[in-house]
Amino acid sequence: MREIACQFGPGASLAGILTEPDGGAPKQTLVLVSAGLTPKFGPFRLYAELARRLAGSGFRVLRFDLGGIGDSAPAEDGRSLDERTSQQIAAALDFLGERGAYERITLAGLCSGADDSFRHAAQDSRVTELVLIDPFAYRTPGFAWRHWSFRARRRLMRAFKLWQPPAPSSGPALVDYEHVPQREARELMRRLVARRVAVHFVYTSGMREHFNHRGQLRAMFRGLELGHGVTLDYLPKLDHTQLLEADRRSLISTIAARLR
């Protein structure tokens, strides 16, 4: 495994780390898109650990800082944040194309990185697969009953001192932004399914206020024929940013198994 620092994009303004497998041509390429304001190593080094795990299985992995994050220069050219982000993801794919990665490109990300990957993939035919960790989610008719039942059990456990809520985090929340609106997500999903892009969703406890059951994914897109290319792993015992090493290992193993 080799890790190479790289600069690309307009004026070489974007900074990344390319992790290459040892021996032979990579069998697949994965691009990790920044999660919130976290640099390219990812929350608690999730991206770095995932890249190295996949490189050991023959993958090429690029993780990079979007403009204004980590080592990448700010990009202020009058365009919207969504437009700039899409251009920067496209620049990452251009850079990989120059190194011979023309086929089987997977975009992946956590939270905002998942939403950004989803939006870009719908307009870039080079992307053949997506891994979305805690992306957008929409409450469906069955959500309310399950949510009420969960909260009732927690209140009962708290009354008997069997459970205490965790202390609120003092740091910035990665989910403190607007996810993709439902109408937009539905249209983008329709395009991806028509293009036969494999879309893999992973939900953790971090999205419990919006997603709380395996069957909810299909209900969110009711009326769309998703087919076998849209898959889901629901991991309600894992924290959103995988603070614990065991949680990161579990998430990484889940993603590696899907990509394999």
Secondary structure, DSSP 8 states (H G I E B T S, - for coil): -EEEEEEESGGG-EEEEEEE-SSS--SEEEEEE--TT--TT-GGGHHHHHHHHHHTTTEEEEEE--TTSTTS----SSS-HHHHHHHHHHHHHHHHHHTT--S-EEEEEETHHHHHHHHHHTT-TTEEEEEEES------HHHHHHHHHHHHHHHHHHHTTS-------SS--TT-S----HHHHHHHHHHHHHTT-EEEEEEEGGGTTT---TTHHHHHTTTS---TTEEEEEETTS-TT--SHHHHHHHHHHHHHHH-
